[in-house]
Amino acid sequence: MKLLNKITAFLLIFFGALFAKDADHGEELYNFSNCTSCHDPSHFTNEKRKAKNYKQLIQSVDACRYSTNVDWFDEDRDDVVHYLNKEYYKFNP
């Protein structure tokens, strides 16, 4: 029974880390994909332009992702959202 508990704990930690959002990866994608050509830091602090909640932030990143044909998986999008939230918004997801 102890072995089963250890295996279960290991799998939870392993898969949790595997699917965890990665702000560092999100920052790399954001910079590499040239997002800064349209979005300087003032974009995220301007009351008229910034996302009002976490869901809207996801929708905004998706809108940019599709309009620019950036080749990101949903997990990549989540990492970029996590980076922007950590850096600028501080929403509770």
PDB file of N, CA, C and O in Angstrom:
ATOM      1  N   MET A   1       0.824  -1.198   0.000  1.00  0.00           N
ATOM      2  CA  MET A   1       0.000   0.000   0.000  1.00  0.00           C
ATOM      3  C   MET A   1       0.862   1.253   0.000  1.00  0.00           C
ATOM      4  O   MET A   1       0.525   2.232  -0.665  1.00  0.00           O
ATOM      5  N   LYS A   2       1.988   1.239   0.747  1.00  0.00           N
ATOM      6  CA  LYS A   2       2.875   2.399   0.763  1.00  0.00           C
ATOM      7  C   LYS A   2       3.467   2.641  -0.621  1.00  0.00           C
ATOM      8  O   LYS A   2       3.631   3.788  -1.035  1.00  0.00           O
ATOM      9  N   LEU A   3       3.787   1.565  -1.336  1.00  0.00           N
ATOM     10  CA  LEU A   3       4.331   1.699  -2.681  1.00  0.00           C
ATOM     11  C   LEU A   3       3.305   2.347  -3.610  1.00  0.00           C
ATOM     12  O   LEU A   3       3.659   3.203  -4.421  1.00  0.00           O
ATOM     13  N   LEU A   4       2.065   1.954  -3.499  1.00  0.00           N
ATOM     14  CA  LEU A   4       0.996   2.532  -4.318  1.00  0.00           C
ATOM     15  C   LEU A   4       0.847   4.024  -4.025  1.00  0.00           C
ATOM     16  O   LEU A   4       0.663   4.819  -4.947  1.00  0.00           O
ATOM     17  N   ASN A   5       0.924   4.408  -2.763  1.00  0.00           N
ATOM     18  CA  ASN A   5       0.844   5.822  -2.396  1.00  0.00           C
ATOM     19  C   ASN A   5       2.014   6.612  -2.972  1.00  0.00           C
ATOM     20  O   ASN A   5       1.838   7.733  -3.449  1.00  0.00           O
ATOM     21  N   LYS A   6       3.205   6.027  -2.926  1.00  0.00           N
ATOM     22  CA  LYS A   6       4.384   6.703  -3.480  1.00  0.00           C
ATOM     23  C   LYS A   6       4.266   6.862  -4.993  1.00  0.00           C
ATOM     24  O   LYS A   6       4.608   7.910  -5.540  1.00  0.00           O
ATOM     25  N   ILE A   7       3.787   5.833  -5.657  1.00  0.00           N
ATOM     26  CA  ILE A   7       3.628   5.899  -7.110  1.00  0.00           C
ATOM     27  C   ILE A   7       2.583   6.957  -7.473  1.00  0.00           C
ATOM     28  O   ILE A   7       2.784   7.740  -8.401  1.00  0.00           O
ATOM     29  N   THR A   8       1.489   6.975  -6.752  1.00  0.00           N
ATOM     30  CA  THR A   8       0.433   7.955  -6.999  1.00  0.00           C
ATOM     31  C   THR A   8       0.949   9.380  -6.785  1.00  0.00           C
ATOM     32  O   THR A   8       0.675  10.263  -7.597  1.00  0.00           O
ATOM     33  N   ALA A   9       1.677   9.605  -5.722  1.00  0.00           N
ATOM     34  CA  ALA A   9       2.240  10.927  -5.442  1.00  0.00           C
ATOM     35  C   ALA A   9       3.210  11.340  -6.541  1.00  0.00           C
ATOM     36  O   ALA A   9       3.192  12.485  -6.992  1.00  0.00           O
ATOM     37  N   PHE A  10       4.054  10.413  -6.970  1.00  0.00           N
ATOM     38  CA  PHE A  10       5.001  10.704  -8.047  1.00  0.00           C
ATOM     39  C   PHE A  10       4.269  11.101  -9.326  1.00  0.00           C
ATOM     40  O   PHE A  10       4.631  12.084  -9.971  1.00  0.00           O
ATOM     41  N   LEU A  11       3.246  10.341  -9.689  1.00  0.00           N
ATOM     42  CA  LEU A  11       2.507  10.633 -10.921  1.00  0.00           C
ATOM     43  C   LEU A  11       1.810  11.987 -10.846  1.00  0.00           C
ATOM     44  O   LEU A  11       1.788  12.726 -11.831  1.00  0.00           O
ATOM     45  N   LEU A  12       1.246  12.319  -9.698  1.00  0.00           N
ATOM     46  CA  LEU A  12       0.594  13.622  -9.537  1.00  0.00           C
ATOM     47  C   LEU A  12       1.599  14.763  -9.684  1.00  0.00           C
ATOM     48  O   LEU A  12       1.315  15.766 -10.338  1.00  0.00           O
ATOM     49  N   ILE A  13       2.746  14.608  -9.087  1.00  0.00           N
ATOM     50  CA  ILE A  13       3.786  15.650  -9.186  1.00  0.00           C
ATOM     51  C   ILE A  13       4.297  15.736 -10.615  1.00  0.00           C
ATOM     52  O   ILE A  13       4.451  16.832 -11.154  1.00  0.00           O
ATOM     53  N   PHE A  14       4.561  14.597 -11.231  1.00  0.00           N
ATOM     54  CA  PHE A  14       5.097  14.578 -12.589  1.00  0.00           C
ATOM     55  C   PHE A  14       4.130  15.216 -13.579  1.00  0.00           C
ATOM     56  O   PHE A  14       4.521  16.094 -14.348  1.00  0.00           O
ATOM     57  N   PHE A  15       2.870  14.783 -13.565  1.00  0.00           N
ATOM     58  CA  PHE A  15       1.917  15.323 -14.525  1.00  0.00           C
ATOM     59  C   PHE A  15       1.521  16.752 -14.189  1.00  0.00           C
ATOM     60  O   PHE A  15       1.198  17.526 -15.091  1.00  0.00           O
ATOM     61  N   GLY A  16       1.538  17.114 -12.928  1.00  0.00           N
ATOM     62  CA  GLY A  16       1.279  18.503 -12.556  1.00  0.00           C
ATOM     63  C   GLY A  16       2.351  19.415 -13.113  1.00  0.00           C
ATOM     64  O   GLY A  16       2.047  20.493 -13.624  1.00  0.00           O
ATOM     65  N   ALA A  17       3.605  18.993 -13.021  1.00  0.00           N
ATOM     66  CA  ALA A  17       4.711  19.785 -13.571  1.00  0.00           C
ATOM     67  C   ALA A  17       4.660  19.813 -15.091  1.00  0.00           C
ATOM     68  O   ALA A  17       4.985  20.826 -15.710  1.00  0.00           O
ATOM     69  N   LEU A  18       4.257  18.715 -15.684  1.00  0.00           N
ATOM     70  CA  LEU A  18       4.196  18.627 -17.134  1.00  0.00           C
ATOM     71  C   LEU A  18       3.184  19.604 -17.720  1.00  0.00           C
ATOM     72  O   LEU A  18       3.423  20.180 -18.781  1.00  0.00           O
ATOM     73  N   PHE A  19       2.062  19.794 -17.041  1.00  0.00           N
ATOM     74  CA  PHE A  19       1.002  20.637 -17.564  1.00  0.00           C
ATOM     75  C   PHE A  19       0.928  22.000 -16.888  1.00  0.00           C
ATOM     76  O   PHE A  19      -0.004  22.763 -17.142  1.00  0.00           O
ATOM     77  N   ALA A  20       1.885  22.314 -16.040  1.00  0.00           N
ATOM     78  CA  ALA A  20       1.891  23.606 -15.355  1.00  0.00           C
ATOM     79  C   ALA A  20       2.166  24.723 -16.347  1.00  0.00           C
ATOM     80  O   ALA A  20       2.910  24.549 -17.312  1.00  0.00           O
ATOM     81  N   LYS A  21       1.564  25.854 -16.096  1.00  0.00           N
ATOM     82  CA  LYS A  21       1.799  27.013 -16.943  1.00  0.00           C
ATOM     83  C   LYS A  21       3.185  27.562 -16.638  1.00  0.00           C
ATOM     84  O   LYS A  21       3.602  27.618 -15.481  1.00  0.00           O
ATOM     85  N   ASP A  22       3.886  27.961 -17.676  1.00  0.00           N
ATOM     86  CA  ASP A  22       5.277  28.379 -17.561  1.00  0.00           C
ATOM     87  C   ASP A  22       5.415  29.820 -18.035  1.00  0.00           C
ATOM     88  O   ASP A  22       5.415  30.081 -19.238  1.00  0.00           O
ATOM     89  N   ALA A  23       5.533  30.753 -17.101  1.00  0.00           N
ATOM     90  CA  ALA A  23       5.633  32.172 -17.435  1.00  0.00           C
ATOM     91  C   ALA A  23       6.913  32.473 -18.209  1.00  0.00           C
ATOM     92  O   ALA A  23       6.908  33.330 -19.092  1.00  0.00           O
ATOM     93  N   ASP A  24       8.008  31.785 -17.893  1.00  0.00           N
ATOM     94  CA  ASP A  24       9.260  32.019 -18.616  1.00  0.00           C
ATOM     95  C   ASP A  24       9.117  31.630 -20.090  1.00  0.00           C
ATOM     96  O   ASP A  24       9.568  32.349 -20.982  1.00  0.00           O
ATOM     97  N   HIS A  25       8.486  30.489 -20.324  1.00  0.00           N
ATOM     98  CA  HIS A  25       8.233  30.061 -21.706  1.00  0.00           C
ATOM     99  C   HIS A  25       7.287  31.051 -22.385  1.00  0.00           C
ATOM    100  O   HIS A  25       7.470  31.373 -23.559  1.00  0.00           O
ATOM    101  N   GLY A  26       6.286  31.532 -21.665  1.00  0.00           N
ATOM    102  CA  GLY A  26       5.360  32.522 -22.209  1.00  0.00           C
ATOM    103  C   GLY A  26       6.066  33.806 -22.605  1.00  0.00           C
ATOM    104  O   GLY A  26       5.757  34.394 -23.641  1.00  0.00           O
ATOM    105  N   GLU A  27       7.005  34.239 -21.793  1.00  0.00           N
ATOM    106  CA  GLU A  27       7.771  35.448 -22.114  1.00  0.00           C
ATOM    107  C   GLU A  27       8.616  35.232 -23.374  1.00  0.00           C
ATOM    108  O   GLU A  27       8.705  36.115 -24.227  1.00  0.00           O
ATOM    109  N   GLU A  28       9.230  34.060 -23.483  1.00  0.00           N
ATOM    110  CA  GLU A  28      10.014  33.748 -24.677  1.00  0.00           C
ATOM    111  C   GLU A  28       9.143  33.767 -25.929  1.00  0.00           C
ATOM    112  O   GLU A  28       9.528  34.338 -26.949  1.00  0.00           O
ATOM    113  N   LEU A  29       7.971  33.142 -25.850  1.00  0.00           N
ATOM    114  CA  LEU A  29       7.057  33.137 -26.992  1.00  0.00           C
ATOM    115  C   LEU A  29       6.605  34.548 -27.338  1.00  0.00           C
ATOM    116  O   LEU A  29       6.563  34.923 -28.510  1.00  0.00           O
ATOM    117  N   TYR A  30       6.270  35.325 -26.322  1.00  0.00           N
ATOM    118  CA  TYR A  30       5.816  36.697 -26.512  1.00  0.00           C
ATOM    119  C   TYR A  30       6.882  37.519 -27.227  1.00  0.00           C
ATOM    120  O   TYR A  30       6.574  38.260 -28.160  1.00  0.00           O
ATOM    121  N   ASN A  31       8.118  37.394 -26.799  1.00  0.00           N
ATOM    122  CA  ASN A  31       9.207  38.154 -27.416  1.00  0.00           C
ATOM    123  C   ASN A  31       9.576  37.609 -28.795  1.00  0.00           C
ATOM    124  O   ASN A  31       9.789  38.383 -29.729  1.00  0.00           O
ATOM    125  N   PHE A  32       9.650  36.310 -28.928  1.00  0.00           N
ATOM    126  CA  PHE A  32      10.037  35.681 -30.186  1.00  0.00           C
ATOM    127  C   PHE A  32       8.996  35.913 -31.278  1.00  0.00           C
ATOM    128  O   PHE A  32       9.353  36.053 -32.447  1.00  0.00           O
ATOM    129  N   SER A  33       7.733  35.955 -30.919  1.00  0.00           N
ATOM    130  CA  SER A  33       6.656  36.116 -31.893  1.00  0.00           C
ATOM    131  C   SER A  33       6.428  37.571 -32.264  1.00  0.00           C
ATOM    132  O   SER A  33       5.497  37.894 -33.002  1.00  0.00           O
ATOM    133  N   ASN A  34       7.278  38.442 -31.751  1.00  0.00           N
ATOM    134  CA  ASN A  34       7.247  39.859 -32.092  1.00  0.00           C
ATOM    135  C   ASN A  34       5.960  40.547 -31.643  1.00  0.00           C
ATOM    136  O   ASN A  34       5.480  41.470 -32.301  1.00  0.00           O
ATOM    137  N   CYS A  35       5.412  40.099 -30.537  1.00  0.00           N
ATOM    138  CA  CYS A  35       4.202  40.723 -29.994  1.00  0.00           C
ATOM    139  C   CYS A  35       4.439  42.192 -29.644  1.00  0.00           C
ATOM    140  O   CYS A  35       3.515  43.006 -29.662  1.00  0.00           O
ATOM    141  N   THR A  36       5.694  42.514 -29.324  1.00  0.00           N
ATOM    142  CA  THR A  36       6.017  43.887 -28.923  1.00  0.00           C
ATOM    143  C   THR A  36       5.895  44.874 -30.083  1.00  0.00           C
ATOM    144  O   THR A  36       5.906  46.084 -29.858  1.00  0.00           O
ATOM    145  N   SER A  37       5.781  44.386 -31.307  1.00  0.00           N
ATOM    146  CA  SER A  37       5.597  45.303 -32.428  1.00  0.00           C
ATOM    147  C   SER A  37       4.247  46.016 -32.336  1.00  0.00           C
ATOM    148  O   SER A  37       4.092  47.117 -32.863  1.00  0.00           O
ATOM    149  N   CYS A  38       3.288  45.406 -31.683  1.00  0.00           N
ATOM    150  CA  CYS A  38       1.970  46.037 -31.482  1.00  0.00           C
ATOM    151  C   CYS A  38       1.699  46.371 -30.021  1.00  0.00           C
ATOM    152  O   CYS A  38       0.936  47.291 -29.726  1.00  0.00           O
ATOM    153  N   HIS A  39       2.313  45.637 -29.110  1.00  0.00           N
ATOM    154  CA  HIS A  39       1.987  45.744 -27.691  1.00  0.00           C
ATOM    155  C   HIS A  39       3.204  46.139 -26.864  1.00  0.00           C
ATOM    156  O   HIS A  39       4.004  45.288 -26.475  1.00  0.00           O
ATOM    157  N   ASP A  40       3.336  47.434 -26.598  1.00  0.00           N
ATOM    158  CA  ASP A  40       4.356  47.850 -25.640  1.00  0.00           C
ATOM    159  C   ASP A  40       3.716  47.809 -24.251  1.00  0.00           C
ATOM    160  O   ASP A  40       2.499  47.655 -24.151  1.00  0.00           O
ATOM    161  N   PRO A  41       4.488  47.942 -23.193  1.00  0.00           N
ATOM    162  CA  PRO A  41       3.918  47.811 -21.837  1.00  0.00           C
ATOM    163  C   PRO A  41       2.725  48.726 -21.546  1.00  0.00           C
ATOM    164  O   PRO A  41       1.879  48.380 -20.721  1.00  0.00           O
ATOM    165  N   SER A  42       2.641  49.882 -22.206  1.00  0.00           N
ATOM    166  CA  SER A  42       1.505  50.773 -21.952  1.00  0.00           C
ATOM    167  C   SER A  42       0.182  50.160 -22.399  1.00  0.00           C
ATOM    168  O   SER A  42      -0.881  50.530 -21.902  1.00  0.00           O
ATOM    169  N   HIS A  43       0.254  49.226 -23.334  1.00  0.00           N
ATOM    170  CA  HIS A  43      -0.967  48.542 -23.789  1.00  0.00           C
ATOM    171  C   HIS A  43      -1.654  47.812 -22.636  1.00  0.00           C
ATOM    172  O   HIS A  43      -2.881  47.709 -22.598  1.00  0.00           O
ATOM    173  N   PHE A  44      -0.864  47.314 -21.710  1.00  0.00           N
ATOM    174  CA  PHE A  44      -1.404  46.509 -20.622  1.00  0.00           C
ATOM    175  C   PHE A  44      -1.805  47.343 -19.412  1.00  0.00           C
ATOM    176  O   PHE A  44      -2.375  46.813 -18.459  1.00  0.00           O
ATOM    177  N   THR A  45      -1.518  48.626 -19.438  1.00  0.00           N
ATOM    178  CA  THR A  45      -1.891  49.489 -18.320  1.00  0.00           C
ATOM    179  C   THR A  45      -2.929  50.535 -18.713  1.00  0.00           C
ATOM    180  O   THR A  45      -3.499  51.194 -17.843  1.00  0.00           O
ATOM    181  N   ASN A  46      -3.180  50.694 -19.997  1.00  0.00           N
ATOM    182  CA  ASN A  46      -4.173  51.640 -20.485  1.00  0.00           C
ATOM    183  C   ASN A  46      -5.573  51.117 -20.154  1.00  0.00           C
ATOM    184  O   ASN A  46      -5.956  50.040 -20.612  1.00  0.00           O
ATOM    185  N   GLU A  47      -6.321  51.858 -19.377  1.00  0.00           N
ATOM    186  CA  GLU A  47      -7.642  51.407 -18.908  1.00  0.00           C
ATOM    187  C   GLU A  47      -8.603  51.079 -20.044  1.00  0.00           C
ATOM    188  O   GLU A  47      -9.454  50.202 -19.893  1.00  0.00           O
ATOM    189  N   LYS A  48      -8.486  51.760 -21.170  1.00  0.00           N
ATOM    190  CA  LYS A  48      -9.404  51.531 -22.290  1.00  0.00           C
ATOM    191  C   LYS A  48      -9.039  50.291 -23.098  1.00  0.00           C
ATOM    192  O   LYS A  48      -9.881  49.750 -23.816  1.00  0.00           O
ATOM    193  N   ARG A  49      -7.793  49.837 -22.989  1.00  0.00           N
ATOM    194  CA  ARG A  49      -7.337  48.751 -23.842  1.00  0.00           C
ATOM    195  C   ARG A  49      -7.068  47.447 -23.098  1.00  0.00           C
ATOM    196  O   ARG A  49      -7.088  46.378 -23.706  1.00  0.00           O
ATOM    197  N   LYS A  50      -6.818  47.518 -21.800  1.00  0.00           N
ATOM    198  CA  LYS A  50      -6.384  46.314 -21.100  1.00  0.00           C
ATOM    199  C   LYS A  50      -7.551  45.372 -20.785  1.00  0.00           C
ATOM    200  O   LYS A  50      -8.704  45.794 -20.704  1.00  0.00           O
ATOM    201  N   ALA A  51      -7.227  44.097 -20.611  1.00  0.00           N
ATOM    202  CA  ALA A  51      -8.223  43.092 -20.252  1.00  0.00           C
ATOM    203  C   ALA A  51      -8.767  43.389 -18.854  1.00  0.00           C
ATOM    204  O   ALA A  51      -8.040  43.858 -17.979  1.00  0.00           O
ATOM    205  N   LYS A  52     -10.025  43.115 -18.663  1.00  0.00           N
ATOM    206  CA  LYS A  52     -10.673  43.394 -17.381  1.00  0.00           C
ATOM    207  C   LYS A  52     -10.688  42.189 -16.445  1.00  0.00           C
ATOM    208  O   LYS A  52     -10.901  42.338 -15.241  1.00  0.00           O
ATOM    209  N   ASN A  53     -10.461  40.988 -16.999  1.00  0.00           N
ATOM    210  CA  ASN A  53     -10.444  39.771 -16.189  1.00  0.00           C
ATOM    211  C   ASN A  53      -9.632  38.693 -16.909  1.00  0.00           C
ATOM    212  O   ASN A  53      -9.214  38.879 -18.051  1.00  0.00           O
ATOM    213  N   TYR A  54      -9.417  37.580 -16.235  1.00  0.00           N
ATOM    214  CA  TYR A  54      -8.568  36.520 -16.781  1.00  0.00           C
ATOM    215  C   TYR A  54      -9.140  35.938 -18.065  1.00  0.00           C
ATOM    216  O   TYR A  54      -8.399  35.669 -19.011  1.00  0.00           O
ATOM    217  N   LYS A  55     -10.443  35.744 -18.102  1.00  0.00           N
ATOM    218  CA  LYS A  55     -11.089  35.191 -19.301  1.00  0.00           C
ATOM    219  C   LYS A  55     -10.891  36.134 -20.493  1.00  0.00           C
ATOM    220  O   LYS A  55     -10.620  35.683 -21.606  1.00  0.00           O
ATOM    221  N   GLN A  56     -11.024  37.414 -20.263  1.00  0.00           N
ATOM    222  CA  GLN A  56     -10.838  38.390 -21.336  1.00  0.00           C
ATOM    223  C   GLN A  56      -9.375  38.424 -21.800  1.00  0.00           C
ATOM    224  O   GLN A  56      -9.100  38.657 -22.977  1.00  0.00           O
ATOM    225  N   LEU A  57      -8.454  38.196 -20.884  1.00  0.00           N
ATOM    226  CA  LEU A  57      -7.041  38.130 -21.246  1.00  0.00           C
ATOM    227  C   LEU A  57      -6.790  36.948 -22.181  1.00  0.00           C
ATOM    228  O   LEU A  57      -6.070  37.084 -23.170  1.00  0.00           O
ATOM    229  N   ILE A  58      -7.369  35.811 -21.882  1.00  0.00           N
ATOM    230  CA  ILE A  58      -7.250  34.639 -22.762  1.00  0.00           C
ATOM    231  C   ILE A  58      -7.829  34.958 -24.134  1.00  0.00           C
ATOM    232  O   ILE A  58      -7.226  34.634 -25.157  1.00  0.00           O
ATOM    233  N   GLN A  59      -8.996  35.590 -24.156  1.00  0.00           N
ATOM    234  CA  GLN A  59      -9.636  35.935 -25.427  1.00  0.00           C
ATOM    235  C   GLN A  59      -8.784  36.924 -26.228  1.00  0.00           C
ATOM    236  O   GLN A  59      -8.705  36.827 -27.452  1.00  0.00           O
ATOM    237  N   SER A  60      -8.160  37.857 -25.550  1.00  0.00           N
ATOM    238  CA  SER A  60      -7.309  38.838 -26.230  1.00  0.00           C
ATOM    239  C   SER A  60      -6.089  38.182 -26.850  1.00  0.00           C
ATOM    240  O   SER A  60      -5.725  38.483 -27.986  1.00  0.00           O
ATOM    241  N   VAL A  61      -5.459  37.287 -26.103  1.00  0.00           N
ATOM    242  CA  VAL A  61      -4.289  36.581 -26.633  1.00  0.00           C
ATOM    243  C   VAL A  61      -4.700  35.701 -27.803  1.00  0.00           C
ATOM    244  O   VAL A  61      -3.986  35.620 -28.802  1.00  0.00           O
ATOM    245  N   ASP A  62      -5.849  35.039 -27.683  1.00  0.00           N
ATOM    246  CA  ASP A  62      -6.341  34.226 -28.801  1.00  0.00           C
ATOM    247  C   ASP A  62      -6.615  35.081 -30.035  1.00  0.00           C
ATOM    248  O   ASP A  62      -6.296  34.671 -31.151  1.00  0.00           O
ATOM    249  N   ALA A  63      -7.193  36.245 -29.853  1.00  0.00           N
ATOM    250  CA  ALA A  63      -7.489  37.128 -30.989  1.00  0.00           C
ATOM    251  C   ALA A  63      -6.198  37.507 -31.715  1.00  0.00           C
ATOM    252  O   ALA A  63      -6.144  37.483 -32.944  1.00  0.00           O
ATOM    253  N   CYS A  64      -5.170  37.855 -30.960  1.00  0.00           N
ATOM    254  CA  CYS A  64      -3.875  38.186 -31.573  1.00  0.00           C
ATOM    255  C   CYS A  64      -3.258  36.955 -32.231  1.00  0.00           C
ATOM    256  O   CYS A  64      -2.694  37.029 -33.323  1.00  0.00           O
ATOM    257  N   ARG A  65      -3.376  35.852 -31.558  1.00  0.00           N
ATOM    258  CA  ARG A  65      -2.804  34.592 -32.055  1.00  0.00           C
ATOM    259  C   ARG A  65      -3.395  34.235 -33.416  1.00  0.00           C
ATOM    260  O   ARG A  65      -2.669  33.844 -34.330  1.00  0.00           O
ATOM    261  N   TYR A  66      -4.699  34.368 -33.548  1.00  0.00           N
ATOM    262  CA  TYR A  66      -5.346  33.993 -34.802  1.00  0.00           C
ATOM    263  C   TYR A  66      -5.165  35.063 -35.883  1.00  0.00           C
ATOM    264  O   TYR A  66      -5.017  34.728 -37.059  1.00  0.00           O
ATOM    265  N   SER A  67      -5.175  36.332 -35.506  1.00  0.00           N
ATOM    266  CA  SER A  67      -5.050  37.384 -36.519  1.00  0.00           C
ATOM    267  C   SER A  67      -3.636  37.468 -37.092  1.00  0.00           C
ATOM    268  O   SER A  67      -3.445  37.950 -38.208  1.00  0.00           O
ATOM    269  N   THR A  68      -2.655  37.006 -36.338  1.00  0.00           N
ATOM    270  CA  THR A  68      -1.272  37.039 -36.826  1.00  0.00           C
ATOM    271  C   THR A  68      -0.789  35.672 -37.302  1.00  0.00           C
ATOM    272  O   THR A  68       0.355  35.534 -37.736  1.00  0.00           O
ATOM    273  N   ASN A  69      -1.643  34.673 -37.224  1.00  0.00           N
ATOM    274  CA  ASN A  69      -1.300  33.304 -37.622  1.00  0.00           C
ATOM    275  C   ASN A  69      -0.069  32.765 -36.898  1.00  0.00           C
ATOM    276  O   ASN A  69       0.746  32.050 -37.482  1.00  0.00           O
ATOM    277  N   VAL A  70       0.055  33.117 -35.622  1.00  0.00           N
ATOM    278  CA  VAL A  70       1.147  32.580 -34.815  1.00  0.00           C
ATOM    279  C   VAL A  70       0.880  31.095 -34.599  1.00  0.00           C
ATOM    280  O   VAL A  70      -0.239  30.699 -34.272  1.00  0.00           O
ATOM    281  N   ASP A  71       1.885  30.299 -34.778  1.00  0.00           N
ATOM    282  CA  ASP A  71       1.752  28.851 -34.701  1.00  0.00           C
ATOM    283  C   ASP A  71       1.967  28.372 -33.265  1.00  0.00           C
ATOM    284  O   ASP A  71       2.991  27.766 -32.948  1.00  0.00           O
ATOM    285  N   TRP A  72       0.983  28.653 -32.400  1.00  0.00           N
ATOM    286  CA  TRP A  72       1.053  28.254 -31.002  1.00  0.00           C
ATOM    287  C   TRP A  72       0.024  27.176 -30.726  1.00  0.00           C
ATOM    288  O   TRP A  72      -1.074  27.198 -31.282  1.00  0.00           O
ATOM    289  N   PHE A  73       0.378  26.236 -29.868  1.00  0.00           N
ATOM    290  CA  PHE A  73      -0.589  25.305 -29.313  1.00  0.00           C
ATOM    291  C   PHE A  73      -1.349  26.021 -28.200  1.00  0.00           C
ATOM    292  O   PHE A  73      -0.941  27.096 -27.760  1.00  0.00           O
ATOM    293  N   ASP A  74      -2.439  25.436 -27.749  1.00  0.00           N
ATOM    294  CA  ASP A  74      -3.190  26.029 -26.640  1.00  0.00           C
ATOM    295  C   ASP A  74      -2.322  26.162 -25.395  1.00  0.00           C
ATOM    296  O   ASP A  74      -2.471  27.116 -24.631  1.00  0.00           O
ATOM    297  N   GLU A  75      -1.419  25.210 -25.190  1.00  0.00           N
ATOM    298  CA  GLU A  75      -0.525  25.263 -24.039  1.00  0.00           C
ATOM    299  C   GLU A  75       0.423  26.459 -24.137  1.00  0.00           C
ATOM    300  O   GLU A  75       0.765  27.072 -23.126  1.00  0.00           O
ATOM    301  N   ASP A  76       0.842  26.785 -25.352  1.00  0.00           N
ATOM    302  CA  ASP A  76       1.681  27.965 -25.566  1.00  0.00           C
ATOM    303  C   ASP A  76       0.895  29.227 -25.242  1.00  0.00           C
ATOM    304  O   ASP A  76       1.393  30.122 -24.559  1.00  0.00           O
ATOM    305  N   ARG A  77      -0.323  29.290 -25.732  1.00  0.00           N
ATOM    306  CA  ARG A  77      -1.194  30.425 -25.430  1.00  0.00           C
ATOM    307  C   ARG A  77      -1.350  30.584 -23.924  1.00  0.00           C
ATOM    308  O   ARG A  77      -1.286  31.696 -23.401  1.00  0.00           O
ATOM    309  N   ASP A  78      -1.555  29.470 -23.229  1.00  0.00           N
ATOM    310  CA  ASP A  78      -1.706  29.515 -21.766  1.00  0.00           C
ATOM    311  C   ASP A  78      -0.451  30.050 -21.095  1.00  0.00           C
ATOM    312  O   ASP A  78      -0.534  30.778 -20.106  1.00  0.00           O
ATOM    313  N   ASP A  79       0.709  29.693 -21.627  1.00  0.00           N
ATOM    314  CA  ASP A  79       1.965  30.197 -21.069  1.00  0.00           C
ATOM    315  C   ASP A  79       2.100  31.707 -21.279  1.00  0.00           C
ATOM    316  O   ASP A  79       2.553  32.420 -20.384  1.00  0.00           O
ATOM    317  N   VAL A  80       1.708  32.191 -22.457  1.00  0.00           N
ATOM    318  CA  VAL A  80       1.757  33.629 -22.724  1.00  0.00           C
ATOM    319  C   VAL A  80       0.767  34.361 -21.815  1.00  0.00           C
ATOM    320  O   VAL A  80       1.094  35.408 -21.256  1.00  0.00           O
ATOM    321  N   VAL A  81      -0.429  33.818 -21.669  1.00  0.00           N
ATOM    322  CA  VAL A  81      -1.421  34.415 -20.768  1.00  0.00           C
ATOM    323  C   VAL A  81      -0.877  34.445 -19.345  1.00  0.00           C
ATOM    324  O   VAL A  81      -1.021  35.446 -18.644  1.00  0.00           O
ATOM    325  N   HIS A  82      -0.258  33.360 -18.921  1.00  0.00           N
ATOM    326  CA  HIS A  82       0.310  33.290 -17.575  1.00  0.00           C
ATOM    327  C   HIS A  82       1.402  34.347 -17.398  1.00  0.00           C
ATOM    328  O   HIS A  82       1.469  35.006 -16.360  1.00  0.00           O
ATOM    329  N   TYR A  83       2.248  34.504 -18.403  1.00  0.00           N
ATOM    330  CA  TYR A  83       3.303  35.528 -18.355  1.00  0.00           C
ATOM    331  C   TYR A  83       2.687  36.930 -18.244  1.00  0.00           C
ATOM    332  O   TYR A  83       3.074  37.709 -17.373  1.00  0.00           O
ATOM    333  N   LEU A  84       1.746  37.245 -19.109  1.00  0.00           N
ATOM    334  CA  LEU A  84       1.132  38.576 -19.082  1.00  0.00           C
ATOM    335  C   LEU A  84       0.408  38.825 -17.763  1.00  0.00           C
ATOM    336  O   LEU A  84       0.454  39.928 -17.220  1.00  0.00           O
ATOM    337  N   ASN A  85      -0.255  37.803 -17.258  1.00  0.00           N
ATOM    338  CA  ASN A  85      -0.960  37.945 -15.986  1.00  0.00           C
ATOM    339  C   ASN A  85       0.025  38.175 -14.847  1.00  0.00           C
ATOM    340  O   ASN A  85      -0.201  39.024 -13.985  1.00  0.00           O
ATOM    341  N   LYS A  86       1.101  37.428 -14.847  1.00  0.00           N
ATOM    342  CA  LYS A  86       2.116  37.557 -13.791  1.00  0.00           C
ATOM    343  C   LYS A  86       2.799  38.920 -13.859  1.00  0.00           C
ATOM    344  O   LYS A  86       3.052  39.551 -12.833  1.00  0.00           O
ATOM    345  N   GLU A  87       3.091  39.363 -15.077  1.00  0.00           N
ATOM    346  CA  GLU A  87       3.849  40.597 -15.285  1.00  0.00           C
ATOM    347  C   GLU A  87       3.000  41.864 -15.115  1.00  0.00           C
ATOM    348  O   GLU A  87       3.471  42.857 -14.561  1.00  0.00           O
ATOM    349  N   TYR A  88       1.745  41.826 -15.593  1.00  0.00           N
ATOM    350  CA  TYR A  88       0.956  43.056 -15.664  1.00  0.00           C
ATOM    351  C   TYR A  88      -0.369  43.032 -14.916  1.00  0.00           C
ATOM    352  O   TYR A  88      -0.723  44.017 -14.268  1.00  0.00           O
ATOM    353  N   TYR A  89      -1.104  41.939 -14.989  1.00  0.00           N
ATOM    354  CA  TYR A  89      -2.490  41.970 -14.560  1.00  0.00           C
ATOM    355  C   TYR A  89      -2.736  41.532 -13.124  1.00  0.00           C
ATOM    356  O   TYR A  89      -3.454  42.209 -12.388  1.00  0.00           O
ATOM    357  N   LYS A  90      -2.166  40.437 -12.722  1.00  0.00           N
ATOM    358  CA  LYS A  90      -2.341  39.890 -11.366  1.00  0.00           C
ATOM    359  C   LYS A  90      -3.770  39.412 -11.106  1.00  0.00           C
ATOM    360  O   LYS A  90      -4.258  39.511  -9.980  1.00  0.00           O
ATOM    361  N   PHE A  91      -4.447  38.891 -12.141  1.00  0.00           N
ATOM    362  CA  PHE A  91      -5.783  38.318 -11.973  1.00  0.00           C
ATOM    363  C   PHE A  91      -5.672  37.007 -11.217  1.00  0.00           C
ATOM    364  O   PHE A  91      -4.625  36.359 -11.228  1.00  0.00           O
ATOM    365  N   ASN A  92      -6.742  36.625 -10.568  1.00  0.00           N
ATOM    366  CA  ASN A  92      -6.825  35.319  -9.922  1.00  0.00           C
ATOM    367  C   ASN A  92      -7.510  34.372 -10.926  1.00  0.00           C
ATOM    368  O   ASN A  92      -8.720  34.461 -11.135  1.00  0.00           O
ATOM    369  N   PRO A  93      -6.726  33.460 -11.551  1.00  0.00           N
ATOM    370  CA  PRO A  93      -7.303  32.611 -12.621  1.00  0.00           C
ATOM    371  C   PRO A  93      -8.360  31.698 -12.175  1.00  0.00           C
ATOM    372  O   PRO A  93      -8.908  30.947 -12.981  1.00  0.00           O
TER     373      PRO A  93
END
